[in-house]
Amino acid sequence: MKAVLGLMVILLGLSHAPVSSVLLVSACLSQGEMRVSCSSEGGDSPQYSWTLDGRTLTDAELLSGNNESKNIILKQHVSGRLTCSVRNNVSYVYKEERISTCGVETYCDGRQNGAQCYGALGGTVDIQLIDTTAEIPRYGLFKNSLRILDVRKNRFLHNTIAHRSLFFPSNGKFRINNLSRNDSGNYSLQPFDSNGRSLGQRTLQLFIQAPVTSVLIVSECLFLGQMRVSCSSEGGDSPQYSWTLDGRTLTDAELSSGNNKSNNITLKQHVSGHLVCSVRNSVSEVYKEQSKCTCDISLPICGLRAVVVIVLLIGISIYFTWKKKKNEKAEASAALQAEFPENSVLMVEMRGSAT
C-alpha cells in the first residue's frame, strides 16, 4: 500500500510544473488604499497566501480579497513587511516587500513668501499659513485668484473644499486631505485689519506628486564578469535614484558605467555585498535590497575545460582499449607460434585469414 501511495505522489509531482518566481506590484488608489497583485512565473495550480510582518493578513486590514487571493486591496494606514507566498504540490516560493501607507502626510511652511510646497497624490498636506490668528481679524486664501477660504474672527465665512479640508485657528494651520492633481497651483494669503485694509500678501506654490510605491531590481552577468543592475520604480513622479553597498554609498571605483544617481549601472568584477537601490521624490522614499554575488567568469571557462577534459578522457580510453586489444592479439599470436610450427596447416590458415 505504501508503495502505491509513493508511486501516486511521484506521478502527481511529475504532472505539475514548479513555481519558479514571484512578482509583487502595488499601486496607491485615490482614497489612500493600496492595490497589490501577486503573480507567479510558471507553475501549475498555484495557491497564494499573504503575511504582514510575519503574521497572517487579516480581514480587518483588507478592503477586498482575502488571504488566499491573488489580488488584494489594503485599507488605509496598513504598512509593514508584506509577503506573498505561492505554492503547489511540488514547489514553494515567496516575495516580500516593505510597504508604507498611501495616505502620505507632508508639511509645508507657507509663512515665507514664495514657499514651495509638496503634497502626495491621495495624501494630506499641512500648510502653516500664519503664526497666530489673535491679531488678524480677517484673512483669505486664494488659489489662482479664486477665493477658497475666508475666515473672520476665527469663523468660516467661505470654504470651497470644506468636505476635505480643515483650518486650525489656534495655530494657523490649513490641512487639505485626499489631494488631487487639481490642488496644484499658486496660492496667496491675504490678511486684513479690522477696517478691511490689506496687510500685504504672501504667495506659495503647491505641487502634487504621485508617491513611489515599489521598486524592482533586475541584474544580469556580462561576459567579462561584470554585472548590469537595473532599478525601476512603480509609479511616482520625478523619481531620483541612489545606491548603497553594505550600507555605504556606491563609489565610482566600483562602477564600470553609470553613477550613484543612475537607475541603470554596471558593476566591475569582484564587487559583491548587500546592494540597495533607493528611490525618492519630494513626497516619498522606498528602497529595494539584494545580496549581490560576483559574476565568476571562471564558470564558463571551467565548463569548457570540463568538456575538453571529457573528450580527452574518452580519447585516452579508446586508445588504451585499442592498445590492450592489440597487445592481447599479439600475445595470442605469439602463443600460437610457440605451440605450432611456422609452416603448420593452422598457422598457414591464420595468416591467410589475416590477409
Secondary structure, 3 states (H helix, E strand, C coil): CHHHHHHHHHHHHHCCCCCCEEEEEEEECCCCCEEEEEEEECCCCCEEEEEECCEECCHHHEEECCCCCCEEEECCCCCEEEEEEEECCCCEEEEEEEECCCCCEEEEECCCCCEEEEEECCCEEEEECCCCCCCCCEEEEEECCEEEEEEECCEEEEECCHHHEEEECCCCEEEECCCCHHHCEEEEEEEECCCCCECCCEEEEEEEECCCCEEEEEEEECCCCCEEEEEEEECCCCCEEEEEECCEECCHHHEEECCCCCCEEEECCCCCEEEEEEEECCCCEEEEEEEECCCCCHHHHHHHHHHHHHHHHHHHHHHHHHHHHHHHHHHHHHHHHHHCCCCCHHHHHHHHHHC
